[in-house]
Amino acid sequence: MPKRKHPLVKSKCRLIALFLVLAVLLSAFLYWQNNDLTVSAYEYQSENLPAAFDGFRIVQISDLHNHTFSAGQTRLLRQVAALRPDMIVVTGDLIDRRRYDAQAAMAFIESAVEIAPVYYVTGNHEAWSGQYASLRASLAAVGAAIADDKAYTITRDGQQMRLLGVADPAFYYTGVFDDSALAPMRQFLAAQRSEAFTILLAHRPNFLSLYAETGCDLVFSGHAHGGQIRLPFLGGLYVPDQGFLPPYTAGLYTEGDTTMVLSRGLGNSAFPFRIFNRPEIVCVQLSAD
């Protein structure tokens, strides 16, 4: 007769099998959380918006951090094109300074400019990479508008709105961050104050009060990665500039007459996983009603 396995051996085999099943399920869950693209759609209404821009669609891409969504970023590009944007805004951290790879960023930008005009501002990782000059030249060569500390007039059917962009403060300090790093941003925005409807691209959300002080109507921001891990009823867990249970992680925030759209972003940096926080494309449709 065949020998019967000792009960302890059977128990050990069951535990190993259970561990392997749980490991596979966890791996599948983390892969899904890091790679399944979601779209967050908002309608933004303002009496200050010129009537010609009623229905104008803005798609926001933020914090790609070299992540790829299929070869040539085709899955990401397909989703963006399906939203039929009138403008694409990119709010920083296209690359990651720890593993610099301009190819993933440029694969997206080179095709995105064929979908709609692309306006881009830098994030802290561009500043820290030490290779931003090369990336900037590549972006300009394919037709992306580099909006760092620049103002644009967007015209539609004879009416106009303004678009501003600010460079990330990381370009203006070395070592410890202090208020002097915000001086260029503050000076630029104060000089650009206008009664016209104004959109601002700014990588960091934690300066919303400054954006509101300088009269911007609609702000697009990123940087927070949705808090990386999102907890039920509590929201994002941690953002480096804001600490635990931070005030700005994702969605819409309003201060005075200024509304900020904060993207959860697409990629990761130091912490390699998103949990209950899938990669996000944002689409905002403007309404003049």
N, C-alpha and C positions, 0 to 999 in steps of 0.2 A: 504493500500500500504506500502511496506517496506520503512524504512527511508533511505534517501540518505546520504552518507558520506559527511561530510563537506570537501571542497576542500583542506583545510589545513591538514586534517587527511590523505587524499589521497597522498598529497605531501610528508608528513612525512613517510608514508608507502613505497613510492617509494624510498626515500632516504635511508631508512633502508635496503630495498632489494638490492639497488645498493651497499651500503657499504658491505653487506654480500657477494655479488658476487665478489667484488673487493678483499675482505679479503681472500676468497677461492682461487682466481686466484693468489694472491700474495704468499699465503702459498704454493701452488703447484709450483710456479716459484722458490721459495727459496729452496724447497725440491729438485727439479730437479737440481738446480745449485750446491747444496751441495752433491748430491749423484750420479749423472750421470757421470760415468767414461769415460774419454777421453784418447786417446793414441796419443802422439806426437812422430813421427818417424823422425829420422835424419840419414843422411849418413855422416860420418866423414872420410876425406881422408888425408893421410899423407905419404910422402915419407919415413919417419922415421919408419913407421910401418913394422915389419917383414912380409914377404909374407905369412907365415903360418897363420897369423891372419886376412888375407883378408876374409871378410864376417862374422867375429866374432861379435856376438850380445850381447849387454849389456843392460839390463833393469834396470832402476833406479826407486826406490821407496823413497819418501821423505815426512817428516812432516805428518805422519799418525795421530798423536795426539789422539790416542785411537779410532779414527773413525772406525766404522764397516760397511762393505759392504756385508751384509747378514750374516747369522749365520756361524760362523767359517771362516769368510772372504772368503767364497767360490766364490763370484762374482769377487772379486779382484784377487784371485788366478787363476781363470779360464782365466781372461784376460792376466795375466802374462804368464801362460803356453802356451796360443795361440800364443804368440810372439816368442816362441822357443828360449829362451835366452841361451847363453853359460855362462853367469855370471849375477848375480843379485847384484846390489849395493844399499845399504840403507844409505841415507845421513842425518841421525839424526832426532830427535824429534819423535821417535816411540810412545812415551807416552807424556802426558800433565801434567805438574807439578800441575795444579790447580785441576785436577780430575784424579789422578794417577790410571791407570788400566793396569796392565801388561798383562792381559788375552787377550785383543784385539790385542796387539802387538805380543804376542807369538802364537796366533792362525794363524797369517800370517807366521811368521818365521818358525814354526814347519813344515809347508807344503812347504814353498818356498825352503827350503834346499833339498827337494826331486825333485825339478824342475831343479835347477842349483846351483853351489856354490854361497854362499851368503857372501858378505863382507859388514861390517857395521861400521860406525863411529857415534859418539855421536853428539847430538845437545845441545843447551843451556838448554832445558827442562830436559834432563837427568841429567845435572849438578845441576839444581835447585830443582829437585824432592826430593833429600835427600835419594833416594832409588835405586840409580843406581847400587850399589854393588849387590843387589838381581837380578835386571834385567840382569846385565852382566853375572852372574852365570847361569841364565836360557838360555840366548842366546848361551853361550859356550856349555852348556849341550846338545843342539840339533844340534850343529855342525856349527853354524854361526861363521865366522872368524871376530873377533873384531879387527879392523884395526887401532884403535887409536894409533898414533905415532909408526906405524909399517910399515915395508916394506916387500913385497912379490914378488917372482919371479913366473910368470905365464908361463908355458911351453906348447907349442903346436907343434907337428910334429918336435921336436928337436930345435925349435926356441923359443926365450924368449922375454917377455916384463915385465915391472915392474909395480906394483900397490902399491901406498903409501896411507896412511890414517893419518889424524890428528885429535886429540881430540879437541872438541870445547874449545875456550879460556875461557869460563865461568868456567871451572875447575881450572883455574889458577889465578883467582882474587876474591876478596870479596869486596863488596862496589862499588866504582867508577871504571869503566873500564878505563885502561890506556895502554900505549904501552908495559908495562912490561908483560901484559897478553899474548902478542904475542911472547914473547921471546922464550918459548919452541917450538912453531910452527916454528919460523924462524930458530932456531938452528937445529931442526930435518930436515927440508927441505934442509938447506944448506949442511948438512952432507950426504944427500942422492942424491945430484946432480949427474946426470949420462948422458952419451950420448945415453943410451938405451931409447927406447920409454917408456914413463912414464905416467901412469894414476894416478890422485890424487883424493881422496874422502875428501871433506872439506865442512862442513855444511854451512858456511857463505860465500856468494858471494862477499861481499864488500872488500875482501882482494885479489882480482884478481891480483893486481899489485905485491903483494908478491909471489903469486903462479907463475906468469910469470917470476919474477926475479930468481926463483930457478929452472927454466928450465923444468917445467912440460909441457907435450904435451897436455893432455886432462884432464880437471877438471870436476867433477860432484859435484854440489852444490844444496842447497835448501834454507830453512830459510825464504825466502821473501814472500812465499804464493802467488806469482803472483801479489803482491800489494793489495791483498784481494778483492778490487773492481777495475775492469778494465774498463777504460773509452775509448770510441772510439777515435782513432787517437792519444791518449795520453798514453795509457798503464796503468800500475798499479798506484793506487792512493797513497798508503802509506805503508812504511815499517819502523818498529821501529828504526832500526840502520841507516836508510838512509833518513827518513823524507818524505815529500810530493813529488809526482812525482819523485820517486827515479830512479837512473840510472840503477840499476840491479833488474829486477823483474821476467823475464821469457825468455826462448829461448837460443840463442847462442850469446856469446860475445867473442871477440878476442882481445888479447893484445900481441904484438910481435908474437912469435911462439906458444903461448898458446891459446887454445880454451876452454871456459867454457860453460858447459851445465847446465842451471839453471832450475830446476823443479819448477812448480807452487805448487807442493805438493798435498796432499790428504785430509787433515783435517783442523780444525780451532782451535784457542786457545781463547784469550780474546774476540775477535770479532767473533760471532758465525755464520756469513753468508759469503758465497762467492757470488759475483755478477758479471755476465759475466766472470766467472772464475771457470769453473767446475774442479773437481778433475782430476789430471793428472798422468798418467803413461808415462814415457819416455823410448823410445827404440832407441838406437844408434847402427848402423851397421858400423863397421870399414872397411875401404877400403885402400888397399896398392897401388892402381893404381895411 
